[in-house]
Amino acid sequence: MNTKYKDSVFSMLFHDPDLLRELYCALEDVNLPPDIPVTINTLQNVLFMERINDISFDIGGKLVILIEHQSTINPNMAIRLLLYVSRVYEKILKEKNLYSGKRLSIPRPEFFILYNGQAPYPDEETMRLSDVFEEIESLRLPEKQKPSLDLEVRVININEGYNQKIAVRCKKLAEYSAFIAKVRHFEQEMGDREAAMKKAIKYYLEHDILNEFLVEHTKEVFNMLITEWNTEEAKKVWYEEAHEEGFAQGMEKGLEKEQENLAKEKEEIARKALAEGLSVDIVCKITGLDVETVDKLI
């Protein structure tokens, strides 16, 4: 287990090309020929809220799929996925010359958020990057019919009892959703989260559900669940603080946390670029950092 990053039970469970093939086919209601390769390309050094992105993979070099597993709906997910996919493309194009006269081709992106929180949510909704763009009416300019850049994310409810067609086509996803539901049931029954998690793991082992995965990763699953659910509780506290301090102040706190994480990521990219021999000017253009900050990193 990589203790540097807070991984998730979901990403560990689906860290397998064949399972990802099955999951994608279930989500899109399609069939992929078995000879088309599925390659995991999750970036291990890109953090959001101190967690790595859940899953990123490509299908036959033609599609790049980003999947986030969330227990709370974040209105900024489209922005975060935009930043993440740009880094995936950077990795894909690393050995290619962007200034070549020959036109390059890149895999077509698809984005999914798989929601399993307790707050009510429909089977599926769509989130778009254009939903968060600034209005330009105050500039007295005509509003364009569509922006020059957009990104569409399918938000799918994977809680037990929702999207049965997907659950039937992807057994592991159905078992995972049922496992989370069982933990929540035991917690409500016992009033003790850690005891509920242990009981759910034992129940699934006894009933031969997710057996191989749980036998191999019992301790990790327990520790990950504790981390994930504690993070969920922390988010609830932030929302409560937002109500107590006023919506604007609460949002400002959340933005400050996001900006702090983003600044750290930019500095890490700058360090790597400098190590590769890029000039300070180029590094500033790539990261948006000022010259003084980059000089300090040297």
Secondary structure, DSSP 8 states (H G I E B T S, - for coil): --TTS---HHHHHT-SHHHHHHHHHHHHT----TTS-EEE---TT-EETTEE-SEEEEETTTEEEEEEEESS--TTHHHHHHHHHHHHHHHHTTTS-TT-SS-----EEEEEEEE--SS---SEEEEEGGGGS---GGGT----SS-S---EEEEEE-STTS-HHHHHH-HHHHHHHHHHHHHHHHHHHHS-HHHHHHHHHHHHHHTTSSHHHHHHHHHHHHHHHHHHHHHHHHHHHHHHHHHHH-HHHHHHHHHHHHHHHHHHHHHHHHHHHHHTT--HHHHHHHH---HHHHHHH-
